[in-house]
Amino acid sequence: MADTASSAPASYLDFEKALSEIEGKARELRTMARQSEGMDVESEAAALDAKAKTMLRDLYKSLTPWRKCQVARHPDRPHCKDYIDALFSEYTPLAGDRNFADDHAVMGGLARFVDRPVMVIGHEKGNDTKSRIERNFGMARPEGYRKAIRLMEMADKFNLPVITLVDTPGAYPGKGAEERGQSEAIARSTEKCLQLGVPLVSVVIGEGGSGGAVAFATANRVAMLEHSVYSVISPEGCASILWKDAEKMREAAEALRLTAQDLKELNVIDRIVAEPLGGAHRDPKTAIDGVRAAVGQMLKDMNGLSREKLIRDRRSKFLDMGSRGLAA
């Protein structure tokens, strides 16, 4: 029998403590069996697996908004680079904004999606201490947004669809970034999204934080993974401003309506991509396959649309967003 506990993440969230103990016991039993010839623990381990699966299902069937934030930030969750490696062929990275520097928090380049030439752009957080520091935890500086603008202009020139993968806590708020025109760069990137005469689809794969996310996600079609979040501010930031207490992040998460389910109901996004039981970090391949299907369908929906139609529909989508939400 396969070791069903092998899909357990390397790290657990605080609300998964009891689950981690059960899965840990199952792994320990199987380790002991491998080290002791003739020892049969499979029936006991299988019972623990079944108990863990039931607990996992119960935990994830009704996650609170704050717990969804925790899942969206899980360190083992697949990131932009993982999606690019799995979904695209002939990926050719393009670097730099041709003005100041190359921002490693933003990656992008030419690629093929199901043999169709496209431009892919996304935030990359990194997957270990070294890469997270190099990628600035997915928080882009002005040069990152200016690189994205350059890539979008190239895509528009050569009539290539643009696919963006959003996963950022927000744009980097450092002094240097502000001195180099952070807000202007975000605004220009958002403006460029609105001007593109090619299909633009965006998927929030983890965190969609504030203007740093909007600069990539002002798209014809926007999808979110089931346990991703998308908001004007983080729950901790919101709690600090409203209640002067970051520990009220749970209440803030409720008030912000930042889950995929809330945003679909409010017509802010177009579709929700289902995640495997326990979140994308437990079964990255299944999550990535879901994104592949969603992106393929969203691009198919726009086949044959003229440049004028694409621009007009994208602009109307965002101008009408508030009124559609109020009407609902």
Backbone as numpy.savetxt, mean C-alpha at the origin, in Angstrom:
# Nx Ny Nz CAx CAy CAz Cx Cy Cz
2.09 -34.24 6.41 1.25 -33.04 6.41 2.12 -31.81 6.41
1.74 -30.78 5.63 2.52 -29.55 5.55 2.48 -28.82 6.87
3.51 -28.06 7.14 3.57 -27.24 8.35 2.76 -25.98 8.11
1.50 -26.01 8.53 0.61 -24.88 8.26 0.99 -23.66 9.06
1.80 -23.84 10.08 2.24 -22.68 10.86 3.35 -21.92 10.15
3.84 -22.46 9.01 4.96 -21.81 8.32 4.59 -20.45 7.75
3.26 -20.21 7.60 2.84 -18.92 7.07 2.80 -17.84 8.14
3.14 -18.19 9.37 3.14 -17.21 10.45 4.17 -16.12 10.17
3.85 -14.87 10.49 4.79 -13.78 10.23 5.98 -13.82 11.19
7.04 -13.13 10.81 8.22 -13.07 11.67 7.94 -12.25 12.92
7.01 -11.33 12.84 6.64 -10.51 14.00 5.12 -10.42 14.09
4.63 -10.27 15.31 3.20 -10.22 15.55 2.79 -8.84 16.05
1.56 -8.46 15.74 1.02 -7.21 16.24 0.52 -7.41 17.66
0.32 -6.30 18.40 -0.01 -6.46 19.82 -1.33 -7.19 20.04
-2.29 -7.07 19.13 -3.56 -7.76 19.32 -3.49 -9.24 18.91
-2.33 -9.66 18.42 -2.14 -11.05 18.01 -1.33 -11.86 19.02
-1.19 -11.36 20.25 -0.33 -12.01 21.24 -0.75 -13.45 21.51
-2.04 -13.67 21.76 -2.51 -15.03 22.05 -2.29 -15.95 20.84
-2.49 -15.41 19.66 -2.27 -16.18 18.43 -0.81 -16.58 18.30
0.09 -15.66 18.61 1.52 -15.95 18.49 1.93 -17.08 19.42
1.30 -17.15 20.60 1.64 -18.21 21.56 1.22 -19.57 21.02
0.03 -19.64 20.43 -0.47 -20.91 19.90 0.37 -21.36 18.70
0.62 -20.45 17.77 1.43 -20.82 16.60 2.85 -21.16 17.02
3.36 -20.47 18.04 4.69 -20.76 18.54 4.79 -22.16 19.13
3.75 -22.58 19.86 3.74 -23.93 20.44 3.73 -24.99 19.34
2.94 -24.75 18.28 2.89 -25.71 17.18 4.26 -25.85 16.52
4.95 -24.73 16.33 6.29 -24.79 15.72 7.28 -25.50 16.64
7.16 -25.25 17.94 8.07 -25.89 18.89 7.89 -27.42 18.88
6.63 -27.85 18.84 6.36 -29.29 18.79 6.99 -29.93 17.56
6.83 -29.29 16.42 7.38 -29.86 15.18 8.91 -29.83 15.20
9.49 -28.81 15.80 10.95 -28.76 15.93 11.45 -29.90 16.81
10.74 -30.14 17.92 11.12 -31.25 18.81 11.02 -32.59 18.09
9.98 -32.75 17.27 9.79 -34.01 16.54 10.92 -34.25 15.55
11.36 -33.17 14.90 12.46 -33.33 13.94 13.76 -33.70 14.63
13.92 -33.25 15.87 15.16 -33.51 16.61 15.14 -34.85 17.34
13.93 -35.40 17.55 13.80 -36.66 18.29 13.16 -37.71 17.38
13.95 -38.63 16.90 13.47 -39.65 15.97 12.38 -40.51 16.62
11.30 -40.71 15.88 10.22 -41.54 16.38 9.18 -40.80 17.18
9.40 -39.54 17.45 8.45 -38.75 18.23 7.32 -38.27 17.31
6.08 -38.57 17.67 4.93 -38.20 16.83 4.09 -37.14 17.56
4.13 -35.93 17.03 3.39 -34.83 17.65 2.42 -34.20 16.66
2.28 -34.83 15.49 1.54 -34.16 14.43 0.07 -33.92 14.78
-0.55 -34.88 15.46 -1.97 -34.69 15.80 -2.14 -33.53 16.77
-1.23 -33.42 17.73 -1.30 -32.31 18.70 -1.00 -30.98 18.00
0.00 -30.98 17.12 0.34 -29.76 16.39 -0.79 -29.34 15.47
-1.44 -30.34 14.82 -2.55 -30.03 13.92 -3.72 -29.41 14.68
-3.94 -29.89 15.90 -5.02 -29.32 16.72 -4.71 -27.86 17.06
-3.44 -27.57 17.33 -3.04 -26.18 17.59 -3.20 -25.33 16.34
-2.86 -25.92 15.17 -3.03 -25.19 13.90 -4.49 -24.81 13.70
-5.38 -25.76 13.97 -6.81 -25.51 13.78 -7.30 -24.42 14.74
-6.82 -24.48 15.97 -7.20 -23.45 16.96 -6.68 -22.08 16.53
-5.45 -22.05 16.02 -4.85 -20.79 15.57 -5.62 -20.21 14.38
-6.02 -21.08 13.46 -6.75 -20.61 12.29 -8.09 -20.02 12.67
-8.77 -20.66 13.61 -10.05 -20.13 14.08 -9.85 -18.77 14.76
-8.81 -18.69 15.59 -8.53 -17.43 16.26 -8.18 -16.33 15.26
-7.40 -16.69 14.25 -7.01 -15.73 13.22 -8.24 -15.21 12.48
-9.14 -16.12 12.14 -10.36 -15.73 11.44 -11.21 -14.79 12.31
-11.29 -15.10 13.59 -12.08 -14.26 14.50 -11.45 -12.88 14.66
-10.12 -12.82 14.72 -9.43 -11.54 14.89 -9.64 -10.63 13.68
-9.60 -11.24 12.47 -9.58 -10.42 11.25 -10.96 -10.20 10.63
-12.00 -10.84 11.16 -13.30 -10.66 10.53 -13.92 -9.30 10.84
-13.44 -8.63 11.89 -14.00 -7.32 12.24 -12.93 -6.44 12.87
-11.88 -6.17 12.12 -10.80 -5.33 12.63 -11.28 -3.90 12.84
-10.87 -3.30 13.94 -11.17 -1.88 14.16 -10.29 -1.06 13.23
-10.63 0.21 12.98 -9.77 1.05 12.14 -8.34 1.14 12.65
-8.14 1.21 13.97 -6.78 1.29 14.49 -6.01 0.01 14.21
-6.67 -1.13 14.36 -5.98 -2.39 14.06 -5.66 -2.51 12.58
-6.52 -1.96 11.73 -6.21 -1.94 10.30 -4.96 -1.10 10.04
-4.82 0.00 10.77 -3.59 0.81 10.64 -2.37 -0.03 10.99
-2.48 -0.82 12.05 -1.36 -1.66 12.45 -1.03 -2.71 11.39
-2.05 -3.30 10.81 -1.84 -4.30 9.76 -1.21 -3.64 8.53
-1.70 -2.45 8.17 -1.17 -1.73 7.00 0.31 -1.40 7.16
0.75 -1.26 8.41 2.15 -0.91 8.70 3.01 -2.13 9.01
2.45 -3.32 8.94 3.20 -4.52 9.34 4.52 -4.60 8.58
5.63 -4.81 9.28 6.95 -4.83 8.61 7.12 -5.92 7.57
6.35 -7.00 7.69 6.48 -8.10 6.73 5.54 -7.96 5.53
4.74 -6.90 5.51 3.80 -6.70 4.41 4.58 -6.47 3.11
4.14 -7.04 1.98 4.87 -6.79 0.73 4.86 -5.31 0.37
5.99 -4.83 -0.09 6.16 -3.42 -0.42 6.26 -3.23 -1.94
6.45 -2.00 -2.34 6.46 -1.65 -3.76 7.41 -2.52 -4.57
8.63 -2.71 -4.07 9.62 -3.50 -4.81 9.14 -4.93 -5.02
8.47 -5.48 -4.00 7.95 -6.84 -4.13 6.90 -6.93 -5.24
6.03 -5.92 -5.31 5.00 -5.91 -6.35 5.64 -5.73 -7.74
6.61 -4.85 -7.83 7.26 -4.63 -9.13 7.96 -5.91 -9.60
8.66 -6.57 -8.68 9.36 -7.81 -9.05 8.39 -8.89 -9.52
7.21 -8.95 -8.90 6.27 -10.03 -9.21 5.33 -9.72 -10.37
4.95 -8.46 -10.52 3.90 -8.11 -11.48 4.42 -7.66 -12.84
5.65 -7.20 -12.89 6.15 -6.57 -14.11 7.35 -7.31 -14.66
7.47 -7.30 -15.96 8.65 -7.86 -16.62 9.41 -6.73 -17.30
10.67 -6.98 -17.58 11.53 -6.01 -18.28 11.53 -4.66 -17.56
11.49 -4.68 -16.24 11.50 -3.43 -15.48 12.86 -2.74 -15.62
12.81 -1.50 -16.06 14.02 -0.69 -16.22 13.91 0.54 -15.33
14.60 0.55 -14.18 14.45 1.68 -13.26 15.01 2.96 -13.85
14.34 4.07 -13.55 14.78 5.40 -13.94 15.01 6.21 -12.68
16.10 6.95 -12.64 16.50 7.59 -11.38 16.66 9.10 -11.55
16.43 9.82 -10.46 16.75 11.24 -10.39 15.70 12.17 -10.96
15.74 13.41 -10.48 14.80 14.42 -10.96 15.46 15.39 -11.94
16.73 15.12 -12.28 17.51 15.98 -13.20 17.61 17.41 -12.68
17.55 17.55 -11.37 17.64 18.88 -10.77 18.48 18.86 -9.50
18.18 17.91 -8.61 18.89 17.90 -7.32 19.51 16.55 -6.99
18.68 15.48 -6.96 19.22 14.18 -6.56 18.21 13.08 -6.88
18.61 11.84 -6.57 17.69 10.72 -6.70 17.14 10.39 -5.31
15.85 10.33 -5.19 15.20 10.01 -3.93 14.84 8.53 -3.92
15.48 7.77 -3.02 15.26 6.32 -3.00 13.94 5.94 -2.35
13.21 6.89 -1.78 11.88 6.59 -1.25 10.87 6.39 -2.37
11.21 6.87 -3.56 10.35 6.71 -4.73 11.10 5.90 -5.77
10.50 4.81 -6.22 11.10 4.04 -7.29 10.14 3.98 -8.46
10.70 3.87 -9.64 9.84 3.82 -10.82 10.64 3.58 -12.07
9.92 3.25 -13.13 10.60 3.03 -14.38 9.68 2.39 -15.41
10.26 2.10 -16.56 9.54 1.44 -17.65 9.44 -0.05 -17.38
8.33 -0.64 -17.77 8.14 -2.07 -17.56 7.04 -2.58 -18.48
6.82 -3.88 -18.39 5.68 -4.48 -19.10 4.75 -5.11 -18.07
3.47 -4.83 -18.22 2.45 -5.45 -17.38 1.58 -6.32 -18.27
1.66 -7.63 -18.07 0.99 -8.59 -18.96 1.34 -8.25 -20.40
2.62 -8.02 -20.65 3.19 -7.73 -21.97 2.77 -6.38 -22.54
2.17 -5.52 -21.73 1.80 -4.18 -22.19 2.79 -3.17 -21.62
3.43 -2.35 -22.46 4.38 -1.36 -21.94 3.67 -0.36 -21.04
4.25 -0.12 -19.85 3.67 0.81 -18.89 4.79 1.57 -18.18
4.39 2.58 -17.42 5.29 3.24 -16.48 4.77 2.93 -15.09
5.64 2.41 -14.21 5.24 2.11 -12.84 6.02 3.00 -11.89
5.32 3.55 -10.89 5.92 4.46 -9.91 5.37 4.10 -8.54
6.20 4.11 -7.51 5.68 3.80 -6.19 6.59 4.23 -5.06
6.00 4.27 -3.86 6.78 4.53 -2.64 7.36 3.21 -2.15
8.61 3.22 -1.76 9.26 2.02 -1.23 9.76 2.29 0.19
9.29 1.48 1.15 9.67 1.68 2.56 10.95 0.96 2.95
11.30 -0.11 2.22 12.43 -0.95 2.63 11.95 -2.08 3.51
12.79 -3.13 3.65 12.38 -4.31 4.40 13.32 -4.72 5.52
14.36 -3.94 5.77 15.22 -4.17 6.92 15.79 -2.82 7.34
16.55 -2.80 8.41 17.01 -1.52 8.96 17.78 -0.70 7.93
18.71 -1.35 7.22 19.54 -0.64 6.26 18.70 -0.05 5.12
17.83 -0.87 4.54 17.04 -0.40 3.40 15.99 0.62 3.84
15.46 0.49 5.05 14.48 1.46 5.52 15.10 2.84 5.70
16.32 2.87 6.19 17.01 4.15 6.32 17.31 4.71 4.93
17.80 3.87 4.03 18.10 4.30 2.67 16.85 4.83 1.97
15.71 4.18 2.21 14.44 4.57 1.56 13.67 5.62 2.36
14.24 6.05 3.48 13.61 7.05 4.35 12.21 6.62 4.76
12.04 5.31 4.97 10.77 4.74 5.44 9.59 5.10 4.52
9.91 5.29 3.24 8.85 5.58 2.27 8.38 7.02 2.26
9.08 7.90 2.99 8.69 9.31 3.03 9.50 10.09 2.00
8.85 10.48 0.93 9.55 11.12 -0.19 9.90 12.57 0.10
11.00 13.01 -0.46 11.41 14.41 -0.44 10.97 15.05 -1.77
11.16 16.36 -1.93 10.72 17.01 -3.17 11.27 16.35 -4.43
12.52 15.92 -4.37 13.12 15.32 -5.56 12.43 14.00 -5.93
11.83 13.33 -4.95 11.08 12.12 -5.25 9.83 12.42 -6.06
9.12 13.48 -5.67 7.92 13.86 -6.41 8.29 14.43 -7.78
9.42 15.13 -7.86 9.86 15.65 -9.16 10.33 14.52 -10.07
10.89 13.48 -9.50 11.21 12.29 -10.30 9.93 11.68 -10.85
8.91 11.57 -9.99 7.62 11.01 -10.44 7.02 11.85 -11.57
7.13 13.17 -11.44 6.62 14.06 -12.51 7.35 13.78 -13.82
8.67 13.64 -13.75 9.46 13.36 -14.95 9.03 12.05 -15.60
8.78 11.04 -14.79 8.37 9.74 -15.33 6.96 9.81 -15.92
6.08 10.56 -15.26 4.72 10.70 -15.80 4.73 11.45 -17.13
5.58 12.46 -17.24 5.68 13.20 -18.50 6.19 12.30 -19.61
7.15 11.45 -19.29 7.67 10.51 -20.28 6.57 9.53 -20.72
5.80 9.03 -19.75 4.71 8.12 -20.08 3.69 8.79 -20.98
3.38 10.04 -20.69 2.40 10.77 -21.49 2.92 10.96 -22.92
4.20 11.26 -23.04 4.81 11.49 -24.35 4.75 10.24 -25.22
4.96 9.07 -24.61 5.01 7.82 -25.38 3.72 7.00 -25.25
2.68 7.64 -24.71 1.35 7.01 -24.63 1.37 5.71 -23.84
2.01 5.74 -22.68 2.10 4.56 -21.81 1.20 4.74 -20.60
0.37 3.76 -20.25 -0.40 3.84 -19.01 0.53 3.97 -17.80
0.06 4.66 -16.78 0.83 4.83 -15.55 0.16 4.06 -14.42
0.96 3.26 -13.72 0.48 2.50 -12.56 1.26 2.98 -11.34
0.56 3.44 -10.30 1.24 3.91 -9.10 0.88 3.01 -7.92
1.88 2.75 -7.08 1.72 1.92 -5.89 2.02 2.80 -4.67
1.00 3.03 -3.87 1.09 4.00 -2.77 1.32 3.28 -1.45
2.37 3.68 -0.75 2.67 3.12 0.57 3.59 4.08 1.30
3.02 5.09 1.93 3.82 6.10 2.61 3.09 6.66 3.82
3.82 6.92 4.91 3.19 7.60 6.05 2.86 9.05 5.70
3.51 9.57 4.66 3.34 10.95 4.23 4.65 11.48 3.69
4.60 12.64 3.09 5.83 13.26 2.58 6.76 13.62 3.73
8.07 13.59 3.48 9.04 13.86 4.53 8.95 15.34 4.96
8.80 15.61 6.28 8.62 16.98 6.75 9.90 17.67 7.21
11.05 17.17 6.81 12.31 17.74 7.29 12.60 19.14 6.76
13.51 19.81 7.43 13.86 21.19 7.07 14.36 21.30 5.64
15.28 20.38 5.26 15.82 20.42 3.90 14.75 20.24 2.84
13.81 19.33 3.12 12.72 19.10 2.17 11.87 20.35 2.02
11.59 21.01 3.12 10.79 22.24 3.07 11.55 23.34 2.32
12.85 23.42 2.54 13.65 24.44 1.85 13.68 24.21 0.34
13.59 22.95 -0.08 13.63 22.64 -1.50 12.23 22.61 -2.13
11.21 23.02 -1.39 9.89 23.19 -1.98 9.02 21.96 -1.92
8.91 21.36 -0.74 8.14 20.13 -0.60 6.68 20.30 -1.04
6.00 21.32 -0.50 4.58 21.48 -0.82 4.36 21.77 -2.31
5.28 22.54 -2.89 5.17 22.85 -4.33 5.36 21.59 -5.16
6.30 20.74 -4.76 6.55 19.50 -5.51 5.35 18.56 -5.44
4.73 18.47 -4.26 3.54 17.63 -4.10 2.41 18.17 -4.97
2.22 19.49 -4.95 1.16 20.10 -5.75 1.40 19.88 -7.24
2.65 20.02 -7.68 2.96 19.80 -9.09 2.74 18.35 -9.50
3.07 17.42 -8.61 2.85 16.01 -8.92 1.36 15.71 -9.03
0.57 16.27 -8.12 -0.88 16.11 -8.18 -1.43 16.72 -9.47
-0.92 17.91 -9.82 -1.35 18.57 -11.05 -1.01 17.73 -12.27
0.19 17.14 -12.26 0.59 16.31 -13.40 -0.32 15.10 -13.55
-0.71 14.49 -12.43 -1.67 13.38 -12.49 -2.94 13.81 -13.22
-3.42 14.99 -12.92 -4.66 15.48 -13.53 -4.51 15.80 -15.00
-3.28 16.06 -15.45 -3.04 16.47 -16.83 -2.77 15.30 -17.78
-2.50 14.11 -17.24 -2.09 13.00 -18.09 -3.20 12.58 -19.06
-2.81 12.38 -20.31 -3.75 11.93 -21.32 -3.70 10.43 -21.53
-3.13 9.70 -20.55 -3.05 8.24 -20.60 -3.74 7.69 -19.36
-4.15 6.42 -19.38 -4.77 5.84 -18.19 -3.83 5.88 -16.99
-4.38 6.25 -15.85 -3.63 6.29 -14.61 -4.40 5.50 -13.56
-3.80 4.42 -13.07 -4.43 3.63 -12.01 -3.50 3.60 -10.80
-4.11 3.60 -9.64 -3.34 3.64 -8.40 -3.86 2.60 -7.43
-2.93 1.97 -6.70 -3.30 0.99 -5.68 -2.62 1.38 -4.37
-3.41 1.56 -3.31 -2.86 1.78 -1.98 -2.56 0.41 -1.40
-1.28 0.07 -1.29 -0.88 -1.27 -0.87 -0.60 -1.35 0.63
-0.47 -0.20 1.28 -0.22 -0.17 2.72 -0.82 1.08 3.32
0.04 2.07 3.55 -0.42 3.36 4.06 -0.57 4.36 2.92
-1.66 5.11 2.95 -1.82 6.24 2.05 -1.87 7.49 2.90
-0.73 8.12 3.11 -0.65 9.22 4.05 -0.67 10.59 3.41
-1.76 11.32 3.56 -1.88 12.73 3.27 -1.50 13.08 1.83
-0.98 14.31 1.62 -0.62 14.76 0.29 0.46 13.93 -0.35
1.29 13.30 0.47 2.32 12.42 -0.06 1.75 11.26 -0.84
0.54 10.84 -0.49 -0.15 9.77 -1.22 -0.96 10.33 -2.37
-1.65 11.44 -2.13 -2.50 12.05 -3.17 -1.67 12.40 -4.40
-0.42 12.77 -4.22 0.45 13.14 -5.32 0.65 12.01 -6.32
0.41 10.77 -5.91 0.49 9.61 -6.80 -0.88 9.03 -7.12
-1.87 9.33 -6.28 -3.15 8.62 -6.34 -4.29 9.44 -6.92
-3.97 10.55 -7.59 -5.02 11.33 -8.26 -5.25 10.69 -9.62
-5.89 9.54 -9.58 -5.93 8.63 -10.73 -7.35 8.43 -11.27
-7.42 7.88 -12.48 -8.71 7.51 -13.05 -9.39 6.43 -12.21
-8.61 5.49 -11.75 -9.12 4.40 -10.92 -8.20 4.23 -9.72
-8.80 4.15 -8.53 -8.04 3.97 -7.29 -8.55 2.73 -6.57
-7.63 1.83 -6.24 -7.97 0.63 -5.48 -7.19 0.63 -4.18
-7.72 -0.07 -3.20 -7.02 -0.25 -1.92 -7.05 -1.72 -1.53
-5.94 -2.18 -0.98 -5.96 -3.50 -0.37 -6.89 -3.46 0.84
-7.47 -4.60 1.15 -8.52 -4.71 2.16 -8.14 -4.09 3.50
-6.90 -4.28 3.92 -6.47 -3.78 5.23 -5.50 -2.60 5.11
-5.51 -1.91 3.99 -4.71 -0.70 3.86 -5.51 0.49 4.40
-4.85 1.62 4.55 -5.51 2.83 5.06 -5.11 4.02 4.20
-5.98 5.05 4.17 -5.76 6.20 3.31 -6.40 7.40 4.01
-5.60 8.38 4.39 -6.14 9.46 5.22 -5.32 10.73 5.10
-5.95 11.83 5.47 -5.30 13.14 5.41 -4.20 13.29 6.46
-4.26 12.47 7.51 -3.27 12.54 8.59 -3.26 11.21 9.31
-2.18 10.88 9.96 -2.12 9.64 10.74 -3.00 9.77 11.98
-3.50 8.65 12.51 -4.29 8.72 13.74 -3.53 9.37 14.90
-2.23 9.08 15.00 -1.43 9.68 16.08 -1.34 11.19 15.91
-1.12 11.64 14.66 -1.04 13.08 14.40 -2.36 13.77 14.67
-3.45 13.14 14.25 -4.78 13.69 14.48 -5.06 13.80 15.97
-4.74 12.76 16.74 -4.98 12.76 18.19 -4.15 13.84 18.88
-2.93 14.03 18.42 -2.07 15.04 19.02 -2.62 16.45 18.80
-3.23 16.67 17.64 -3.78 18.00 17.33 -5.11 18.22 18.06
-6.01 17.24 17.96 -7.36 17.42 18.51 -7.43 17.28 20.01
-6.71 16.30 20.56 -6.81 16.02 21.99 -5.51 16.26 22.75
-4.47 16.72 22.04 -3.16 16.92 22.65 -2.64 15.64 23.31
-3.04 14.51 22.75 -2.68 13.22 23.34 -2.61 12.17 22.24
-1.41 11.78 21.85 -1.23 10.81 20.77 -1.80 9.44 21.13
-1.99 9.18 22.43 -2.53 7.89 22.85 -4.01 7.72 22.51
-4.64 8.79 22.06 -6.05 8.69 21.64 -6.15 8.32 20.15
-5.11 7.65 19.64 -5.09 7.31 18.22 -6.22 6.38 17.82
-6.72 5.56 18.75 -7.83 4.67 18.41 -9.09 5.46 18.08
-9.37 6.46 18.92 -10.54 7.32 18.66 -10.36 8.10 17.36
-9.13 8.56 17.12 -8.85 9.31 15.89 -9.04 8.44 14.66
-8.57 7.20 14.73 -8.71 6.29 13.59 -10.19 6.06 13.25
-11.03 5.96 14.27 -12.47 5.82 14.04 -13.03 7.04 13.33
-12.63 8.23 13.80 -13.19 9.47 13.28 -12.72 9.78 11.86
-11.53 9.33 11.49 -10.94 9.69 10.21 -11.56 8.95 9.02
-12.28 7.85 9.29 -12.88 7.07 8.20 -11.80 6.69 7.17
-10.74 6.07 7.63 -9.57 5.83 6.79 -9.47 4.42 6.21
-10.43 3.56 6.51 -10.34 2.19 6.00 -10.82 2.10 4.56
-10.43 1.03 3.90 -10.85 0.82 2.51 -12.37 0.73 2.42
-12.98 0.11 3.43 -14.43 -0.06 3.42 -15.15 1.29 3.54
-14.65 2.14 4.43 -15.23 3.49 4.58 -15.07 4.29 3.29
-13.89 4.25 2.71 -13.60 5.07 1.55 -14.32 4.59 0.30
-14.57 3.30 0.22 -15.40 2.79 -0.89 -16.84 3.29 -0.73
-17.33 3.28 0.49 -18.69 3.76 0.76 -18.82 5.25 0.44
-17.74 6.00 0.67 -17.75 7.45 0.42 -17.37 7.80 -1.02
-17.15 6.78 -1.87 -16.78 6.98 -3.27 -15.42 7.66 -3.46
-14.56 7.54 -2.47 -13.20 8.06 -2.61 -12.35 7.10 -3.43
-12.61 5.80 -3.29 -11.89 4.80 -4.08 -12.90 4.01 -4.91
-12.38 3.23 -5.85 -13.24 2.51 -6.79 -13.40 1.03 -6.48
-12.39 0.43 -5.86 -12.50 -1.00 -5.57 -11.61 -1.38 -4.40
-11.97 -2.48 -3.77 -11.20 -3.06 -2.67 -10.63 -4.39 -3.13
-9.35 -4.59 -2.90 -8.67 -5.84 -3.26 -8.59 -6.71 -2.01
-9.22 -7.87 -2.06 -9.23 -8.77 -0.89 -7.82 -9.23 -0.54
-7.58 -9.37 0.77 -6.31 -9.89 1.26 -6.51 -11.30 1.80
-5.46 -12.10 1.83 -5.56 -13.43 2.43 -5.86 -13.32 3.92
-6.39 -14.38 4.50 -6.70 -14.39 5.91 -5.45 -14.04 6.73
-5.59 -13.03 7.60 -4.46 -12.62 8.42 -3.64 -11.50 7.81
-4.03 -11.03 6.63 -3.32 -9.90 6.01 -2.33 -10.32 4.95
-1.93 -9.36 4.13 -1.04 -9.62 3.01 0.30 -10.18 3.44
0.75 -9.87 4.66 2.06 -10.33 5.11 2.09 -11.85 5.36
0.92 -12.48 5.53 0.89 -13.92 5.75 0.95 -14.72 4.45
0.53 -14.09 3.37 0.54 -14.79 2.07 0.75 -13.74 0.97
1.96 -13.21 0.86 2.22 -12.15 -0.12 1.84 -12.52 -1.55
2.06 -13.77 -1.95 1.75 -14.16 -3.34 0.27 -13.97 -3.65
-0.59 -14.39 -2.74 -2.03 -14.24 -2.97 -2.42 -12.77 -3.04
-1.84 -11.96 -2.16 -2.13 -10.53 -2.17 -1.68 -9.89 -3.48
-0.49 -10.25 -3.93 0.05 -9.69 -5.17 -0.78 -10.14 -6.37
-1.23 -11.39 -6.35 -2.09 -11.88 -7.44 -3.40 -11.09 -7.49
-3.92 -10.72 -6.33 -5.13 -9.92 -6.28 -4.93 -8.55 -6.89
-3.78 -7.95 -6.62 -3.46 -6.65 -7.20 -3.29 -6.77 -8.71
-2.68 -7.86 -9.16 -2.52 -8.08 -10.60 -3.88 -8.08 -11.29
-4.83 -8.81 -10.73 -6.16 -8.89 -11.33 -6.86 -7.54 -11.31
-6.73 -6.81 -10.20 -7.40 -5.51 -10.08 -6.83 -4.50 -11.06
-5.51 -4.43 -11.17 -4.88 -3.49 -12.09 -5.25 -3.85 -13.53
-5.22 -5.13 -13.86 -5.59 -5.55 -15.21 -7.00 -5.14 -15.57
-7.94 -5.31 -14.63 -9.32 -4.94 -14.89 -9.49 -3.43 -15.01
-8.81 -2.68 -14.16 -8.93 -1.22 -14.21 -8.38 -0.67 -15.51
-7.28 -1.23 -15.99 -6.74 -0.80 -17.29 -7.70 -1.18 -18.42
-8.25 -2.38 -18.31 -9.20 -2.84 -19.34 -10.41 -1.93 -19.42
-10.87 -1.44 -18.27 -12.03 -0.55 -18.22 -11.81 0.74 -19.03
-10.53 1.10 -19.21 -10.24 2.36 -19.91 -9.75 2.17 -21.34
-9.77 0.94 -21.81 -9.35 0.68 -23.19 -10.20 1.51 -24.16
-9.53 2.15 -25.10 -10.23 2.87 -26.15 -10.67 4.28 -25.79
-10.47 4.71 -24.53 -10.87 6.07 -24.16 -9.87 7.08 -24.72
-10.36 8.19 -25.22 -9.50 9.23 -25.78 -8.77 9.98 -24.67
-7.73 10.69 -25.07 -6.99 11.51 -24.10 -7.94 12.50 -23.41
-8.78 13.14 -24.19 -9.70 14.14 -23.65 -10.65 13.50 -22.63
-11.14 12.32 -22.96 -12.07 11.62 -22.07 -11.38 11.22 -20.77
-10.16 10.72 -20.86 -9.42 10.31 -19.67 -9.18 11.50 -18.74
-8.76 12.62 -19.32 -8.50 13.82 -18.51 -9.79 14.35 -17.89
-10.84 14.39 -18.68 -12.11 14.93 -18.20 -12.70 14.06 -17.09
-12.66 12.75 -17.28 -13.21 11.85 -16.28 -12.42 11.90 -14.98
-11.10 11.97 -15.09 -10.26 12.03 -13.89 -10.52 13.32 -13.11
-10.59 14.41 -13.83 -10.85 15.70 -13.19 -12.22 15.70 -12.51
-13.23 15.20 -13.21 -14.59 15.16 -12.66 -14.65 14.26 -11.43
-13.93 13.16 -11.46 -13.92 12.22 -10.33 -13.56 12.92 -9.04
-12.54 13.78 -9.10 -12.08 14.43 -7.88 -12.87 15.70 -7.55
-13.31 16.41 -8.55 -14.13 17.61 -8.29 -15.48 17.23 -7.70
-16.01 16.08 -8.09 -17.33 15.66 -7.63 -17.30 14.86 -6.35
-16.12 14.56 -5.86 -15.99 13.61 -4.75 -16.78 14.04 -3.52
-16.67 15.28 -3.10 -17.37 15.75 -1.92 -18.87 15.72 -2.08
-19.35 16.15 -3.24 -20.79 16.19 -3.46 -21.37 14.79 -3.55
-20.61 13.85 -4.14 -21.10 12.47 -4.21 -21.18 11.86 -2.82
-20.17 12.18 -1.98 -20.18 11.68 -0.62 -21.36 12.22 0.18
-21.68 13.53 -0.02 -22.80 14.12 0.70 -24.11 13.55 0.20
-24.20 13.30 -1.10 -25.42 12.75 -1.67 -25.69 11.35 -1.14
-24.57 10.60 -0.92 -24.73 9.24 -0.40 -25.25 9.27 1.03
